[in-house]
Amino acid sequence: MKARVTVTLKRGVLDPQGKAVASALGGLGFDGVEDVRQGKVFDLKLAETDPETARRRVEEMCERLLANSVIEDYAVDVGRAGSSGRRTGTMRAAVIIFPGSNRDRDMIRALELTTGRTPLAVWHGESELPAVDLVVLPGGFSYGDYLRAGAIAARAPIMAAVADKADAGVPVLGVCNGFQVLCEAGLLPGVLMRNAARRFICREADLRVETADSAFTSGYVAGQTVRYPVAHGEGNYRCDEGTLARLRGEDRIAFRYTDSLNGSVDDIAGVLNERRNVLGMMPHPENHIEPVHGGTDGRALFEALARFTLEAAA
């Protein structure tokens, strides 16, 4: 089996060779080259025949030798010998990190466990996203929730690229603070207000899956009850009557709380956009992946996304 490792300097790390190449290209008349990042490529031939085992082994090589994880990023592509070198069917995700994010590592871990591939961690100050199959906005308190929860993050440079991915049909998942950001950015309708009881809620909650007709929820059955952790102070979903009627009529309510948790209209816990490729939800499926954490109900969401990627690539 063959594997290719691409190593580049992290954004923010000075790349003198890249700057020299960019300058030379400009001197040759290639206008409009704003940045060049120089890197290294390693082509490996492995005895291993299982793709996911091979990927984990190569990632260990990167961590121990091939890349300096302090200043360098790396990407691993694994394919059978003689393959075309195209990306395999394993889902490639990007997790957006804002100042104040605190569930990004949980999300990265959940994606690693359910897809076998380490997602890209993308800083909010970036203006572009690479070719990915999923974009995730994780939980936390971006910018300290000042002004309104998610309001400042929604105007971060990376959000234009997130909107472009959504417009192109790429699944976008926003969890907790990520849901708030998606609403503030206009990618989802409605707004998240202070919990009705004015208290921070941190516990497990039972949810009812309202639709299985999306890339996110196809691993469940409509009407199924699942349990996810919740941890929020501003999870009270509100929208006007016209929007609520459309959400109901178009089967875009993905999850409801089985009891009145935080005052959300119609007990809404998660909603989809019109194209059904953007999901925002307050509960945390990424924290119910392993039995040791109290449950595995969240695993089906990420596995459904991975299957969607494979089917789309077929």
C-alpha positions, 0 to 999 in steps of 0.5 A, a space after each residue: 500500500 502506498 501513502 503520501 505525506 505532505 508537510 507545510 509550515 503552519 500559517 503564521 510561521 515565517 516561510 522565507 522560501 515561499 516568499 522568495 518563490 512568490 517574489 520570483 513569480 511576480 518578477 516573471 509576470 505572474 500577477 495575483 499570487 498573494 502567497 506561496 507556502 513551500 512544503 515537503 512530500 514523502 511517498 511511502 510504500 507500506 507492507 500494511 494492507 488495511 487503509 485505516 491501520 496504515 493511516 494511523 501508522 503514518 500519522 505516528 511517523 509524522 508525529 515522531 519524525 516526518 513533521 515538527 507538529 509545533 510549526 508544521 501541518 501535515 496531511 496523509 493520503 493513503 491508497 492501494 498500490 497503483 492507485 491514481 493518487 486521488 483522495 480516498 473515500 475517508 471523510 476529510 473534515 475541517 474544524 474551525 477554531 475561534 478564540 474561546 472555542 473549548 470543544 474543538 478537541 472533543 470534536 476532533 477526537 470524535 471525528 478521528 474515532 468515527 472516520 479514522 482520519 484526523 480532521 484539519 484544525 482551521 484558525 478563524 483568521 484564515 480566509 480559505 478552506 481546502 477541499 473538505 467533505 465536512 466543516 464543523 463549528 464546535 462549541 465554546 464561548 467564542 470571543 467570550 460571547 460578548 455582544 451576543 453569543 456567536 455574533 463576533 465569530 460570525 463575522 470572522 474572516 473564515 466565515 465567508 469560506 464556510 458560507 461558500 462551502 455550504 453554498 457548494 453543498 458541503 455539509 456544515 455542522 454547528 454544535 452549541 456555540 457553532 449553532 449560535 454562530 451559524 444563526 448569526 451568520 445567516 446560514 440558519 434561521 432563528 436566534 439562540 436566546 438566554 435559557 428561559 430559567 436564566 441558568 446554565 444547563 449542564 447535564 444529559 438530555 433526551 432528544 427525539 430524532 424528528 427526521 432521518 432525511 439528511 446526511 447528519 441524521 440518516 443513521 437514526 430512525 425518525 421518532 427515535 430517542 437519543 441522549 446527548 450531553 448539553 452545556 449552554 446558557 443561551 440555547 433557547 431557540 426562537 424564531 417568528 411564526 412564519 419561520 416556525 411554520 416553514 421548519 415544520 412544513 419542510 421537515 427541517 426540525 432535526 431534533 427536539 427535546 423530549 421535555 422543555 429544557 431551556 424554553 426553546 420554541 416547539 422544544 427545538 434542539 436542532 434545525 436544518 437549512 433549506 438544502 438540508 446540508 447545514 445543521 445547527 444543534 445545541 446538544 453535543 453528539 461529539 461527547 457521546 462517542 465512547 462508552 466510557 463517557 456514558 453513551 454512544 448515541 452521538 456516533 451514528 451522526 458522524 458515521 452517517 456523515 462518513 457514509 454520505 461522503 463515500 456515497 457521494 464519491 462513488 
